[in-house]
Amino acid sequence: MYAELLPVMERQESLLATMIDLLKSLLPPAARPPEAKLMDGNDVQALLKISRNTLLRLRKRGELKPVLIGRRAYYLKSDIMNRFAK
């Protein structure tokens, strides 16, 4: 029974992806949602050239707000770029 449903579900998924792409192309550039890029702690440390302790200190002070997914902390690249833009 599941084998029969798999091709149907794959076609529906493909159709939905096509429809989403079409709708995104119809939006003017200013109305398009920005793509949110998540970075893990190692990526943030490499980008900012800071130690793990400094990253944890920034997080504890509330200067960097993590997005928790499961037990892992991720950071929005846009937040980091806005906070540390020179």
matplotlib code that plots the C-alpha trace (Angstrom):
import matplotlib.pyplot as plt

x = [0.0, 2.8, 4.6, 1.5, 1.4, 5.1, 4.9, 1.8, 3.4, 6.6, 4.5, 2.6, 5.9, 7.3, 4.1, 4.2, 7.9, 7.1, 4.2, 6.3, 9.0, 6.4, 4.9, 8.3, 9.1, 5.9, 6.8, 8.8, 12.3, 11.6, 8.7, 10.7, 11.6, 15.3, 17.0, 17.9, 21.3, 22.0, 25.6, 26.7, 29.1, 32.2, 31.2, 30.6, 34.0, 35.8, 33.9, 34.6, 37.9, 36.9, 37.4, 34.6, 34.7, 34.1, 31.2, 29.7, 30.3, 28.5, 25.6, 25.4, 25.3, 22.5, 24.6, 24.1, 20.8, 20.9, 18.2, 17.9, 17.3, 17.2, 20.1, 22.2, 22.6, 22.6, 23.0, 21.4, 24.1, 22.2, 22.1, 25.9, 26.6, 24.3, 25.8, 29.4, 29.4, 32.3]
y = [0.0, 2.4, 1.6, 2.8, 6.1, 7.0, 8.0, 10.1, 11.8, 12.5, 14.1, 16.3, 17.4, 18.3, 20.2, 22.1, 23.0, 24.3, 26.3, 27.9, 28.8, 30.4, 32.4, 33.6, 34.8, 36.8, 38.8, 42.0, 41.8, 44.0, 41.7, 38.5, 37.1, 37.1, 33.7, 33.0, 31.4, 29.6, 29.2, 26.9, 28.0, 26.9, 29.0, 32.0, 31.6, 31.3, 34.3, 36.6, 35.1, 34.5, 31.7, 29.4, 31.2, 34.6, 33.2, 31.8, 35.1, 37.0, 34.6, 34.8, 38.7, 38.5, 40.0, 36.9, 35.2, 31.5, 29.6, 26.3, 23.3, 20.2, 20.6, 22.6, 26.3, 28.1, 31.8, 33.8, 35.2, 38.4, 39.0, 38.5, 40.7, 43.5, 43.3, 43.2, 45.4, 47.8]
z = [0.0, 0.9, -2.3, -4.3, -2.3, -2.8, -6.4, -5.7, -2.8, -4.9, -7.6, -5.1, -3.5, -6.9, -7.8, -4.5, -5.0, -8.5, -7.2, -4.5, -6.9, -9.3, -6.4, -5.3, -8.8, -8.9, -5.8, -6.3, -5.0, -2.0, -0.8, -1.1, 2.3, 2.9, 3.1, 6.7, 7.0, 10.2, 11.5, 14.2, 17.0, 15.0, 12.0, 14.2, 15.9, 12.6, 11.1, 14.1, 15.0, 18.6, 21.0, 22.3, 25.7, 24.0, 22.0, 25.2, 27.0, 24.2, 24.4, 28.1, 27.9, 25.4, 22.6, 20.5, 20.6, 19.5, 17.7, 19.5, 17.3, 19.5, 21.8, 19.3, 19.2, 15.8, 15.0, 12.2, 10.0, 9.5, 13.3, 13.5, 10.5, 11.8, 15.3, 14.3, 11.2, 11.2]

ax = plt.figure().add_subplot(projection="3d")
ax.plot(x, y, z, "-o")
ax.set_aspect("equal")
plt.show()
